[in-house]
């Protein structure tokens, strides 16, 4: 019983007053009229003819009501297809549904549903255009007869039958002046709404992945069509009330408010869709240009500005002046791409490159700051960072036009990038930032082929520690334990056991030298730089073929937050990396296996003993991959057991003292 009462209340009372109905309720009712058979006809040609009629009709109304009979306006007619065949019978059926109805919102709603049922097999945009065309026939004829009745006897007789004088004589015009203008303006707005609906339908050829704003716009079209049609019905009713000088009136104000809201929304949606289409088209152009590069300046223009290039958008850090982008012509260009959340330390990473290349004039660094929306505070921060850069800086306080391309194709994730480009605009390396962080100028000119060569070398540890202690380069014939960890007690234990091993008489007799290098004894900035180097080294290797070097780097990254870790090298050649648990046990039990050192050598003996310990203390890796530019591989093997590692997502606040210092 309760459900029955609820149903009656839902359908009765205000249930059929569209002004009190939600979009969901309207959709529920209008979808029942739609059978999806998609009857085809030339919607565009019909709309062109409707526009021709309405342009001239609304112009006549404005002139007649305002009394500007001599006013002329240049109106250009749209041309339909030559083979267009008018759906006249359908238009007349629509007209018969709209005319001679008393005013009222609920009646307008029922009339709209009746029209939608007659048009059930048409697409939603076609329903709107057909209804507008049926109205245009009546509206155009009415005002055409008004215009010609003073001079044409036939027009005068037709005008009398259709009640034209009841609205267009001087007394009626004076009386209904405001009502006629309201009606005419509402018609223009409704016409504009239907035009935008038609334009949105024309965009359906685009993939919604490229134009995400299109999908919600298209989903809303049935409701927008409903409101366009019911507004036309209300306009027809009001016109009839005015021509008969009836005391009853159709209130258009609520329909006007609704249709203006829809128009504003559609304009915003259309603007957003067009922006996204332009971005999608530009991405395709950029892809094509990078596939068949031509010239670095043209590539830079398209990537940053698309079309309108400012006169001098580049700041020259050397001369402190603004220059034209032509300064990049015939140059190898290093695009340093980042947000404003970069540190002075990260900037200093590129100063040796600038110093080494500034005299030759063949290579140019250009900082491209990525900012979503500029403000005074961000400009101040930009000026501070710019003052630290002796190279070129893009000074353009507007969004980068190719930002979506940079994010999607170059995998920019708010971390600094260093894109290497040839004078022809060819990508020589999509991001050499990590290579520079590890090898510096030794990797110049930072091409992918150089990176491949460097990542295959077993001497990668030297590049990470050479700046910490230059004396390491003199230890080439010595074995070196690099070690550290979060647990001071572990460090003390390892220091004691490794020290005893290094001073053991067996090694002295065999002329084997072992040095100890504890990273935790260094300054925190040095430690941070070391681990950033490990992360960068891993990034350079994670898409390469898995080998011993790759696995050792991966192990080191997995030890970053462990209680202890150690790496054994001979000079700059890495032999193995181990977790604190296994490597401490191996070193602490040196007395058990030192007899093998004379026979097999220190390196072989240590590896064999460590392998035995690993088998008794099995431990797999936990790896945190930094969120860097580039695609993260789908699968990564555990460096310990070689099974595919499970993937987890972790979040970490990126705020630290370094970024805070850069903000000043």
C-alpha positions in Angstrom: 0.0 0.0 0.0 2.8 2.4 0.9 4.5 1.7 -2.4 1.3 2.5 -4.3 0.8 5.8 -2.4 4.5 6.7 -3.2 3.9 5.9 -6.8 0.8 8.1 -7.0 2.5 11.0 -5.3 5.5 10.6 -7.7 3.3 10.8 -10.8 0.6 13.1 -9.6 0.7 16.6 -8.1 4.1 18.2 -9.0 5.3 14.9 -10.6 4.6 16.2 -14.1 5.6 19.8 -13.5 9.1 19.8 -15.2 10.2 22.7 -13.1 10.1 20.5 -10.1 11.5 17.4 -11.7 15.1 16.2 -11.3 17.2 15.3 -14.4 16.9 11.6 -13.3 13.1 11.8 -13.3 13.1 13.5 -16.7 15.5 10.9 -18.2 13.2 8.2 -16.8 10.2 9.6 -18.7 11.9 10.6 -22.0 13.9 7.3 -22.4 10.6 5.5 -22.5 9.8 7.4 -25.7 13.1 6.5 -27.4 13.4 3.2 -29.4 16.9 3.6 -30.7 16.1 2.7 -34.3 18.0 5.8 -35.5 16.0 6.9 -38.5 18.5 8.6 -40.8 18.0 11.9 -42.6 20.1 15.0 -43.4 20.0 16.8 -40.0 22.7 19.3 -41.0 20.9 20.5 -44.2 17.6 20.9 -42.3 19.3 22.9 -39.6 20.9 25.2 -42.2 17.5 26.0 -43.6 16.1 26.5 -40.1 18.9 29.0 -39.4 18.1 30.8 -42.6 14.5 31.2 -41.5 15.2 32.1 -37.9 18.0 34.7 -38.7 15.6 36.6 -40.9 12.5 36.1 -38.7 14.1 37.3 -35.5 15.6 40.2 -37.4 12.1 41.2 -38.7 10.8 40.9 -35.1 13.5 43.2 -33.7 12.9 45.8 -36.5 9.0 45.7 -36.2 8.9 45.8 -32.4 11.6 48.5 -32.2 10.1 50.4 -35.1 13.2 50.3 -37.2 11.5 49.3 -40.5 14.3 50.6 -42.6 17.1 48.8 -40.7 19.1 46.4 -42.9 21.5 43.7 -41.8 23.7 41.6 -44.0 22.5 38.1 -43.6 24.3 35.3 -45.4 22.1 32.2 -46.0 23.5 28.7 -45.3 23.3 26.3 -48.3 21.9 22.8 -47.7 22.8 19.8 -49.9 21.4 19.9 -53.3 19.6 16.5 -52.8 18.0 17.5 -49.5 14.5 16.2 -49.1 12.3 17.9 -46.5 10.6 15.7 -43.9 7.5 18.0 -44.3 4.9 15.4 -43.0 6.9 14.9 -39.8 7.2 18.6 -39.3 3.4 19.1 -39.7 2.8 16.3 -37.2 5.0 18.1 -34.7 3.2 21.4 -35.4 -0.2 19.7 -34.7 1.0 18.6 -31.3 2.3 22.0 -30.3 -0.5 24.3 -31.4 -3.8 25.3 -29.8 -2.8 24.1 -26.3 -3.7 26.1 -23.1 -0.7 27.5 -21.1 0.8 25.6 -18.2 4.0 23.7 -17.4 2.4 20.3 -17.0 0.6 20.6 -20.3 3.9 21.7 -21.9 5.5 18.6 -20.4 2.8 16.3 -21.8 3.1 18.0 -25.2 6.9 17.5 -25.2 6.5 13.8 -24.4 4.0 13.5 -27.3 6.5 15.1 -29.7 9.3 12.8 -28.4 7.0 9.7 -29.0 6.4 10.8 -32.6 10.2 11.2 -33.0 11.0 8.0 -31.1 13.2 6.6 -33.9 15.4 9.6 -34.4 18.6 10.5 -32.7 18.4 13.1 -29.9 20.0 15.9 -31.9 17.6 15.1 -34.8 14.6 15.4 -32.4 15.7 18.9 -31.4 16.3 20.0 -34.9 13.0 18.6 -36.2 11.0 20.4 -33.4 12.9 23.6 -34.1 12.2 23.2 -37.8 8.4 22.7 -37.2 8.4 25.9 -35.1 10.5 27.8 -37.7 7.9 27.0 -40.4 5.1 28.7 -38.3 7.3 31.5 -37.0 8.9 32.3 -40.3 5.5 32.3 -42.1 4.0 34.5 -39.4 6.6 37.3 -39.7 6.9 37.0 -43.4 3.1 37.7 -43.7 3.6 40.6 -41.2 6.3 42.1 -43.4 4.3 41.8 -46.7 0.6 42.3 -45.7 0.7 46.1 -46.3 1.6 45.7 -50.0 0.5 42.2 -51.0 -3.3 41.3 -51.1 -2.5 37.6 -50.8 -0.3 38.1 -47.8 -3.0 40.3 -46.2 -5.7 37.6 -46.5 -3.4 34.9 -45.2 -2.3 37.2 -42.4 -5.9 37.8 -41.3 -6.6 34.0 -41.2 -3.4 33.3 -39.2 -4.2 36.2 -36.8 -1.1 38.2 -37.7 -2.7 41.6 -37.2 -3.7 40.6 -33.7 -0.1 40.9 -32.7 1.5 43.2 -35.2 -0.9 46.2 -35.3 0.3 49.3 -33.5 -1.9 48.9 -30.5 -0.9 45.2 -30.0 2.8 46.0 -30.5 2.7 48.7 -27.9 0.8 46.5 -25.5 2.9 43.4 -26.0 6.2 45.1 -26.7 8.1 43.5 -23.8 6.4 40.1 -24.2 7.3 39.9 -27.9 11.0 40.8 -27.2 11.1 38.2 -24.4 9.7 35.6 -26.7 12.1 36.5 -29.5 15.2 36.5 -27.2 14.2 33.1 -25.7 13.9 31.7 -29.2 17.4 32.9 -30.0 18.7 31.2 -26.9 16.9 28.0 -27.6 18.2 28.0 -31.1 21.8 28.5 -29.8 21.3 25.6 -27.4 20.2 23.3 -30.2 23.1 24.5 -32.4 25.6 23.5 -29.7 23.9 20.1 -29.2 24.4 19.5 -32.9 28.0 20.6 -32.7 28.6 18.2 -29.8 27.2 15.3 -31.8 29.6 16.2 -34.6 32.5 15.6 -32.1 31.6 11.9 -31.6 34.2 10.9 -34.1 36.8 11.8 -31.5 37.9 9.2 -29.0 36.7 10.1 -25.5 40.2 9.1 -24.2 41.5 12.2 -26.2 38.5 14.3 -25.3 37.4 13.3 -21.8 35.0 16.3 -21.5 33.0 14.9 -24.4 31.5 11.9 -22.6 29.6 13.8 -19.8 28.5 16.3 -22.4 27.0 13.6 -24.6 25.4 11.9 -21.6 23.5 15.1 -20.8 22.2 15.7 -24.3 18.8 13.9 -23.9 17.9 16.2 -20.9 19.1 19.2 -22.8 17.0 18.2 -25.8 14.0 17.8 -23.6 14.4 21.4 -22.2 14.9 22.8 -25.7 11.7 21.2 -27.0 9.6 22.1 -24.0 10.9 25.7 -24.3 9.8 25.7 -28.0 6.4 24.4 -26.9 6.1 27.2 -24.3 7.1 29.8 -26.9 4.4 28.5 -29.3 1.7 28.7 -26.5 2.8 32.2 -25.6 2.6 33.3 -29.2 -0.9 32.0 -29.5 -1.9 33.8 -26.2 -0.5 37.1 -27.6 -2.2 36.8 -31.0 -5.6 36.2 -29.4 -5.0 38.8 -26.7 -6.0 36.2 -24.2 -6.0 37.0 -20.5 -4.1 33.8 -20.0 -0.3 33.8 -20.4 2.4 31.2 -20.6 5.1 32.2 -18.0 8.4 32.0 -19.9 10.7 33.3 -17.1 11.4 29.9 -15.6 12.0 28.3 -19.0 14.3 31.3 -19.8 16.3 30.7 -16.6 16.6 27.0 -17.3 17.6 27.4 -21.0 20.2 30.1 -20.2 21.8 27.8 -17.6 22.0 25.1 -20.2 23.4 27.4 -22.8 26.1 28.6 -20.4 27.0 25.0 -19.5 27.1 23.9 -23.1 29.4 26.8 -24.1 31.8 25.8 -21.3 31.6 22.2 -22.3 32.2 23.0 -26.0 35.1 25.3 -25.1 36.7 22.5 -23.0 36.1 19.9 -25.7 37.7 22.1 -28.3 40.7 22.7 -26.1 41.1 19.0 -25.6 40.7 18.3 -29.3 43.3 20.9 -30.0 45.6 19.3 -27.4 44.9 15.8 -28.9 45.6 17.1 -32.5 48.8 18.8 -31.3 49.9 15.6 -29.6 49.5 13.8 -32.9 51.4 16.5 -34.7 54.2 16.3 -32.0 54.4 12.5 -32.3 54.6 12.8 -36.1 57.2 15.6 -35.9 59.4 13.5 -33.5 59.1 10.5 -35.8 60.2 12.5 -38.7 62.2 15.4 -37.1 63.0 18.5 -39.2 64.4 21.4 -37.2 64.9 22.0 -33.5 63.3 25.5 -33.5 60.1 24.2 -35.1 59.9 21.3 -32.6 60.4 23.7 -29.7 57.7 26.1 -31.1 55.2 23.3 -31.4 56.0 21.8 -28.0 55.8 25.0 -26.0 53.6 27.5 -27.9 51.8 25.5 -30.7 51.1 28.6 -32.9 51.6 32.0 -31.4 55.3 32.3 -30.5 56.3 35.4 -28.4 59.0 37.6 -29.8 61.6 36.9 -27.1 60.5 34.2 -24.7 64.0 32.9 -23.7 66.1 34.4 -20.9 69.8 34.2 -21.5 71.4 33.6 -18.1 74.8 34.7 -19.5 73.8 38.1 -20.9 70.7 38.6 -18.5 68.6 39.5 -21.6 65.5 38.1 -23.4 66.3 36.5 -26.7 64.4 34.9 -29.6 64.1 31.1 -29.9 66.2 31.3 -33.1 69.2 31.1 -30.7 68.5 27.4 -30.6 68.8 26.9 -34.4 71.3 24.3 -35.4 72.1 23.5 -31.7 72.0 20.3 -29.7 69.5 21.2 -27.1 69.2 19.9 -23.5 65.7 20.5 -22.2 65.8 20.7 -18.5 62.1 20.2 -17.6 60.9 20.5 -14.0 58.4 22.1 -11.7 59.5 25.0 -9.4 60.0 22.4 -6.6 63.7 21.8 -7.5 66.6 22.3 -5.3 69.7 24.4 -5.8 71.7 21.1 -5.6 69.7 19.7 -8.5 70.4 22.9 -10.5 74.2 22.7 -9.7 74.2 19.2 -11.3 74.1 20.9 -14.7 76.6 23.6 -14.1 79.7 21.5 -15.1 77.8 20.6 -18.3 77.2 24.3 -19.0 80.8 25.3 -18.2 82.1 22.5 -20.5 79.9 23.4 -23.5 79.5 27.2 -23.3 82.6 28.0 -25.4 81.8 25.6 -28.3 78.3 27.0 -28.8 77.1 23.6 -30.1 75.1 22.6 -27.0 72.5 24.7 -25.2 70.6 24.0 -21.9 67.1 25.3 -21.7 65.1 25.2 -18.5 61.4 24.6 -19.1 59.5 25.3 -15.9 56.2 23.4 -15.6 53.6 25.5 -13.8 49.8 24.8 -14.0 48.8 28.3 -13.1 51.1 31.2 -12.4 50.7 33.7 -9.6 52.9 36.4 -7.9 54.4 34.0 -5.4 55.3 31.4 -8.1 56.9 34.2 -10.2 59.0 35.2 -7.3 60.1 31.7 -6.8 60.8 31.4 -10.6 63.0 34.5 -10.4 65.0 33.0 -7.6 65.6 29.8 -9.4 66.4 31.6 -12.7 69.1 33.6 -10.9 70.9 30.3 -10.2 71.0 29.3 -13.8 73.7 30.6 -16.2 72.0 28.9 -19.2 68.8 29.6 -21.2 65.5 29.8 -19.3 62.0 29.7 -20.9 60.3 32.9 -19.5 56.7 32.3 -20.6 54.0 32.8 -17.9 51.4 30.7 -19.6 50.7 26.9 -19.6 53.0 24.9 -21.8 50.9 23.8 -24.7 52.5 20.5 -25.1 52.2 19.6 -21.4 50.0 16.6 -22.0 52.5 15.2 -24.5 55.3 15.8 -22.0 53.3 13.9 -19.3 52.1 11.0 -21.5 54.8 10.5 -24.0 57.9 11.5 -21.9 56.3 10.3 -18.7 56.9 13.5 -16.8 56.0 13.0 -13.1 57.0 16.3 -11.5 60.5 15.0 -11.1 63.3 16.8 -13.1 64.0 15.6 -16.6 66.9 16.2 -19.0 65.7 15.6 -22.6 68.6 15.4 -25.2 67.7 16.6 -28.7 69.7 16.9 -31.9 69.7 20.1 -34.1 67.0 18.3 -36.2 64.8 17.9 -33.1 65.4 14.1 -32.8 65.3 12.7 -29.3 68.7 11.3 -28.5 67.7 10.5 -24.9 64.2 10.9 -23.4 65.6 11.6 -19.9 69.4 11.7 -19.2 68.9 13.2 -15.7 69.7 10.0 -13.9 72.7 9.2 -16.1 74.1 12.7 -15.3 73.4 12.2 -11.6 75.5 9.0 -11.7 78.3 9.7 -14.2 78.2 13.5 -14.7 80.4 14.7 -17.6 81.7 11.2 -18.1 78.4 10.5 -19.8 78.6 13.5 -22.2 76.8 14.0 -24.7 74.3 11.9 -22.8 72.9 9.7 -25.6 71.2 6.4 -25.1 74.1 4.5 -26.6 76.5 6.0 -24.1 74.1 5.1 -21.3 74.0 1.5 -22.5 77.8 1.3 -22.5 78.1 2.8 -19.0 75.4 0.6 -17.4 77.2 -2.5 -18.5 80.3 -1.6 -16.6 81.0 -3.3 -13.3 82.7 -0.2 -11.9 79.5 1.8 -11.2 80.3 2.3 -7.5 83.2 4.6 -8.3 80.9 7.2 -9.8 78.9 7.3 -6.6 81.7 7.6 -4.1 84.5 9.4 -5.9 83.3 12.8 -4.8 82.9 11.6 -1.2 86.5 10.4 -0.9 88.8 10.9 -3.9 91.4 8.6 -2.2 89.3 5.6 -3.3 90.8 5.9 -6.7 94.2 4.8 -5.2 92.6 1.6 -3.9 92.4 -0.1 -7.3 94.2 -3.3 -6.2 92.5 -3.5 -2.8 89.2 -5.0 -1.7 86.8 -2.5 -0.3 83.8 -2.9 2.0 81.4 -0.1 1.5 78.7 -0.4 4.3 76.0 1.4 6.2 72.5 1.1 7.6 69.9 2.5 9.9 71.1 0.5 13.0 74.1 1.9 14.7 74.6 -1.4 16.6 74.8 -3.3 13.4 77.4 -0.8 12.0 79.5 -1.2 15.1 79.3 -5.0 14.9 80.3 -5.0 11.2 83.0 -2.5 11.7 84.5 -4.7 14.4 84.2 -8.0 12.4 85.4 -6.5 9.1 88.2 -4.7 10.9 89.4 -8.1 12.3 89.1 -9.7 8.9 91.1 -6.8 7.3 93.9 -7.2 9.8 94.0 -11.0 9.8 97.5 -12.5 9.4 96.3 -14.9 6.7 95.4 -11.9 4.4 98.6 -10.1 5.3 100.7 -13.2 4.3 98.7 -13.5 1.0 99.4 -9.8 0.4 95.6 -9.1 0.2 94.6 -5.6 1.3 91.1 -4.8 2.6 89.8 -1.3 3.2 86.6 -0.2 5.1 84.4 2.7 4.0 81.4 3.4 6.2 78.9 5.6 4.5 77.1 6.4 7.7 80.1 8.3 9.0 79.6 10.9 6.3 77.3 14.0 6.3 73.6 13.4 5.7 73.7 15.4 2.4 76.5 13.0 1.2 74.4 10.0 2.2 71.3 11.4 0.5 73.3 12.1 -2.7 74.6 8.5 -2.6 71.1 7.0 -2.4 69.8 9.3 -5.1 72.7 8.0 -7.2 71.7 4.4 -6.5 68.1 5.3 -7.5 69.2 7.0 -10.7 71.5 4.0 -11.5 68.5 1.6 -11.0 66.4 3.8 -13.3 69.0 3.7 -16.0 69.1 -0.1 -15.8 65.5 -1.2 -15.1 64.6 -1.3 -18.8 67.9 -3.0 -19.8 68.6 -6.7 -20.0 68.9 -8.2 -16.5 72.5 -9.1 -15.6 74.7 -9.3 -12.5 75.3 -5.5 -12.5 71.6 -4.8 -12.6 70.9 -7.3 -9.8 73.5 -5.8 -7.6 72.1 -2.3 -8.1 68.6 -3.6 -7.4 69.8 -5.2 -4.2 71.5 -1.9 -3.1 68.2 0.0 -3.7 66.3 -2.6 -1.6 68.8 -2.1 1.3 68.2 1.7 1.5 66.1 1.5 4.7 67.5 -1.7 6.1 69.3 -2.1 9.4 72.5 -2.8 7.6 74.1 -3.5 4.2 77.5 -4.0 2.7 79.0 -4.0 -0.8 82.3 -5.6 -1.7 84.4 -4.4 -4.6 87.9 -4.8 -5.9 88.9 -1.3 -6.6 86.0 0.1 -8.6 84.7 -3.3 -9.8 81.7 -4.4 -7.8 81.9 -8.0 -6.7 78.6 -8.4 -4.7 76.1 -6.6 -2.5 74.5 -8.2 0.5 72.0 -7.6 3.3 73.4 -6.8 6.7 72.2 -10.1 8.2 74.0 -12.4 5.6 77.1 -10.3 5.0 77.8 -9.7 8.7 77.6 -13.5 9.3 79.9 -14.2 6.4 82.5 -11.7 7.7 82.1 -12.7 11.4 82.8 -16.3 10.5 86.0 -15.6 8.6 87.9 -18.1 10.8 85.8 -20.9 9.4 86.7 -20.2 5.7 89.9 -18.3 5.7 91.8 -21.4 4.9 90.2 -21.4 1.5 91.6 -17.9 0.7 95.1 -19.2 0.0 93.7 -21.9 -2.3 90.9 -20.1 -4.1 91.6 -16.4 -3.5 89.7 -13.9 -1.4 87.0 -13.0 -4.0 86.0 -16.6 -4.8 86.1 -17.7 -1.2 84.0 -14.8 0.1 81.3 -15.3 -2.6 81.1 -19.0 -2.0 80.8 -18.5 1.8 78.2 -15.8 1.4 76.1 -18.0 -1.0 76.1 -20.7 1.8 74.9 -18.2 4.3 72.2 -16.9 2.0 70.9 -20.4 1.6 70.6 -20.8 5.4 69.1 -17.3 6.0 66.8 -16.8 3.1 65.6 -13.3 2.6 63.9 -11.7 -0.5 64.0 -8.1 -1.5 61.6 -5.2 -0.7 62.0 -2.6 -3.4 60.7 1.0 -3.4 61.0 2.4 -6.9 61.2 6.2 -7.1 58.4 8.0 -9.0 60.6 9.1 -11.9 60.0 10.0 -15.5 59.7 6.9 -17.7 57.5 3.8 -17.6 57.9 1.5 -14.7 58.4 -2.1 -15.9 55.5 -4.4 -15.4 57.7 -7.2 -14.0 60.8 -7.0 -11.8 62.7 -10.1 -10.7 63.8 -10.5 -7.0 67.6 -10.3 -7.1 67.8 -12.9 -4.4 65.4 -15.7 -5.6 64.7 -14.5 -9.1 61.0 -14.9 -8.8 58.7 -12.1 -10.1 58.2 -9.5 -7.3 54.7 -8.5 -6.2 53.8 -4.9 -6.9 52.6 -2.5 -4.1 52.0 1.2 -4.1 53.4 3.4 -1.3 53.0 7.1 -0.6 55.6 9.3 0.9 55.6 13.1 1.5 58.2 14.7 -0.8 58.6 17.7 1.5 62.2 18.0 2.9 64.7 20.6 3.9 66.2 20.8 0.4 63.0 21.8 -1.3 62.2 24.2 1.6 65.6 25.9 1.1 65.0 26.3 -2.6 61.7 28.2 -2.0 63.5 31.0 -0.1 
